[in-house]
């Protein structure tokens, strides 16, 4: 069953954990700037340099500035589906500072799932060794391997043929894929949150008005053999005429009908609709970062006002998850072929 109707009332980001106090003897000095850092950090809070790996920081995620760094600066430790004892999962949840339910959910994903995003191969290898000690199979994958620097091909319409599907891409030449070449379809949802704050220009910075806008949109990625980028269909900007007499009045109903059509025709493809279920767990691996626009000044008869807009979305997170599933599916298929 396709999960495309989750309400958008919740926040798009994970709740920040409460800060923990450490004794001065536990603090870790930075070899680059000599300032001390909490022992749970993998990189210096002040200059960003990598810190010595300890028991407390070996599972620390990459800092926020590295999550949005160039593709070769973020390394992901993915876990393979594993039969791990409950006591071991509980211990790992404590080491990783994760909710037990989130870790159980990630371990249960049939193609695997991301567990950590770190900023150095050394830290990734340390985490892998620790996970292997607990019987958890892993794979280390970089943003470069996931090609996150390349945006998905935005398909605005499809032409359905008996042997193939044709993707319309703006004014570019249509792209053709044969049904038996489609190997993976990933379904998800994009969430957009915009906050607008208007303040009076004064020392007190009094807030005059505050607005929050939440929107969401169904999304679908299609991967064919030997293609790491994939097609992307967004429900709000797609022409569903390819459905013919099955086309309905709402984007919600049309998206469900399109998914069913693709599933019926692309019989060799795996359809994965896990994103909505694992999204909260992914927030601890790939937290979304707010994008603040420059303040705008507005002058009225009642005084001067500053207007600021902050937006946040999960599109990069979904792209990483979709590409990771594609990478793991391709790797697993090649492994099975080699064994055969």
N, C-alpha and C positions, 0 to 999 in steps of 0.2 A: 504494500500500500504506500502511496506517495505522500510524504508529509510536507504539505505546502500551505497549511492553514494555521500555523502557530500564531497566537496573538502577539502584538508588538508592545504590550504594556510594560515589559521589563526593560531594565537598562541593557545596553549593548556591551557593557564592560563588566568584568568581574570585580567584586568588592575587594578593596585593598586590605591585605592582612594587617592586623594590629602590630605596631613596631615592638620589637623585643629589645630589652636592655641587656648590655654585655659589660662585664668587668673590664677594666683597663688592660689587664693581662691577656684578655681574649682578643683584643683588637689587633688587626693585621696591618703592618706598615707597608706603604707602597714603595717599591724600589726606585720608581721614577721621580716622585715628588716628595717622598718621605712622610706624607700625611698618613694618619691611621684610619682604618676602615672597619666596619662591622665584619666579623669573620664569615658571615653568610654571603658576602658579595664576591663575585667572580672577577670584577674589574674595579678599578679605583673610582670612588665617588667623585673625585675632584678632577683627575686628569684622564681617566678612561683606560689607563694601562692595566694589563692583566695582572692579577694578584696570584700569589702562591696558592696552589690548590690544596685545600684541607678537607677534613671530614665534613665540615659544616658548609663549604661552598661548592663542593664538587657537583652538586645537582642544581646550582643556582642558574636561573635562566639568563639569557643575554640581557644587558641593560636596554632600556627603552630606545636610547639613541642608536643601538646596534640593530634593533629589530627593523628599523627603517633604513639601515645602511645599505651600501651597494650589495648586489647579490652574493659576491664572494665573501662577504663579511659575516654571514649568518649560517650556522651549521645546525642541522636538525638531527636529533637522535630519535629514530622511529622504532617502535616496538612491533614485533611480529605477534600474531595471535598466539597466546601462550596458555598452557595449563599450569597455573601457579597456585600453590596452596593459599588458602584464605589468610593464614597467619603471616605468610610471606608478603602478601599484598598489603596487609595492615602495616607491616614494618616498612615497606617501601613508601606507603602513603605518608608515614611519619618522616622518613628521610627526605622525601620530595616536598613536604609541606603541602600536600594535596588532599582533597576530600577523598575518602575511601570510595565513595560511589563513583566519582569521576575517574579514578584509576581503574576500577573494575570495568567501567564502560569502555575505556580506551583499550584495555586488554582483550575485550570481547569482540572488537571489530574484525571482521573476517579477512580483510586485506592488510590489517595493521593500522597504526595510528601514530601521530607525533607525540613524544613525551617531553622533550626538552628542545629549546632553541638556545644555543650557546655561541660564544664569539671566538672560539679558538679550537683547533683540532686537538690540542693537548687536553683541554677540558672535556671535549667530546669523548676522547679515548678513555679518560678517567671515569666518566659516567658509564661508558659501555662496560668497562671491566667490573665496576661495582654491580651493575645490573646482571651481568653474566654470573657473578657469584651467587645471585639469588635465582638463577634459572630462567632469566628473561632474555629471549633472543632479540637482537637489535640490528639496526642498519643505520649507518651514518650517511646523511645526504645533505648537500649544500644547496643554497639558493640558486647557484649557477647551474647545478644539475637539474633543478626544477624549472629553470628558465623563467623565473618570475619577472625578469626585466622585460620580457616580451609579453605584451598584452594579448589576451585571447582574440581570435578573429570574431568580430561582432557580426553575427548573421541576422539580417532583418526580415528574411522570408525564406521559405523552402519550396522547392518544386519536387513533388514526390513522383518517382518513376518506378517501374516494376523492378528494375535491377539496381537502381541507385537513387541517391538523394542529392539535389543540387542546392547549395547554399548561396543566397544572394548577399553580397557584401558591398553595400553602398553602390558607388559607381565603378567599383573594381570588377574584374572578370569573375563570373560565377565559379564557385568551387564545387567539384563533383566528387562524391565518395560512394563507392559501391556498398550495398548493405552488408555484405559479408566481410567488409574491411573495418567496420565499426566495432571497436573492442570494448569501449567503456562509455557509459553515460552517467554523469554525476549531477544530482539534483540538490539544490540548496535554496537559500533565501538571502537576499541582501537587505541589510538594515541601515537606515540613515537617520541620524539624530542631529538636529541643528538647534543651538541655543543662541538667542539674541538678547543682549543686555544693553539697556540705555541708561546712562548715568549722567548726572549733572556735573559739569566741569567746576569742581571746587575741591578743597582739601579733603572734605569728608567723602567725596565720590559717591554721593547718594544715588541709590538705584531708583530710577523712576519707573521703568517698565522692564519686564522679563518675560520672554516667550520661549517655548520649547516645542519643536515640531518633530514628530516621529513618523517615518514612512517605511514601508518595506516592499519588496518585490521578489517574485519567484524567479529563479535563474536555473539554467541547465547548460552543462558543458558536454560536448561530444568529442571523443577522441577516436581517431582512426589509427591503424598500424603505422609505425614509424613517424608519428606526429606528436611532438611534446607540447605544442601550444594549444591545439584544440579550437573548436568552434564554441562560441557562447551565445545563448539565446536568453534575452531578458524579456520577461512577460509584458512589460509596459511599453516596449519599443519594438514589438514583433508583429508582423502581419500574419494572422492565422488563416489566411485564405486557403492555404494548402489543406485545411481540414475539410473543404468542400461543404457538403450538406450537414456535416457534423459540427460545423462552426456554431458557437453559441454567443450569448450576449456579453458575457463577462470574461475578463482576462483569466480569472481564476479557473473557470470551467474550461476555457480553451487550452490553458496550460496543461491541465489534467488530461484532456483529450489528446493533445500533442504527445505527451509522455507515453500514453497508451499506444498511440500509432507507432512511435519510434520503437517501443518495446516489441510490438507485433512484427515489424519489418526487420529490425536488426536482431535477428535471432541468436547470433553469435556473441552479442554484446552483454557485458555485465552491467546491471543498473544498480547504482549505489545511492540511497537516499538517506544516509546516516548523518549528514551534516547538521540538520536541525537538532537532532538528538544529542550530538556531542559538542555543540557550539559552546556551552558554558564551560565544559572541560578544556576546550581549545583556548579559551580566554586566558588561562594560566600559562599557556605555551606561547601564544601569539597575541598579546594584548593589543587592542586597537588604540591608536594614539590620536588625540584631538588635533585638529588643524585649525589654528586661529588666524583669522584674517586681520589685516591692519585696521586699527580703529578709525572710524570716520567721524568727523566733527560736523555738528549741525547747529546752526545759529538761529534762534527764534527771538520773538519779542519777550519771552520769559527767561531768556538766558542761553548759555551755550551748553550743548550736550555732546557726549561721546557715545557712539554706537559701536558695539563689538559683536562679532559673530564667531562662534566656535562650532565646528562640525566634526562629526566622527562617523565612521562607517566600517563595515567588516569586509569590504571587497578584497583587500589584500589577503586577509585571513582566509576567505573562501577560496581565492585563487591558489594560495599555498596548499590548502587541504586537497583541492581538486587535483592539482599537479602531483602532489605526493601520492594520492591514490593511483593516478595514472602511472607514475614511476614504479610503484610497488607491484601493480598489476602486470606491467611489462616485465619486470624482473622475475616475478613468480612464474610467468608464462615461459620465459626463456629457461628458467631453472627446470621446469617440468619437461620442456622439450629436450634439454640436455640429458636428463635422466632417462627419457624414453629412448 
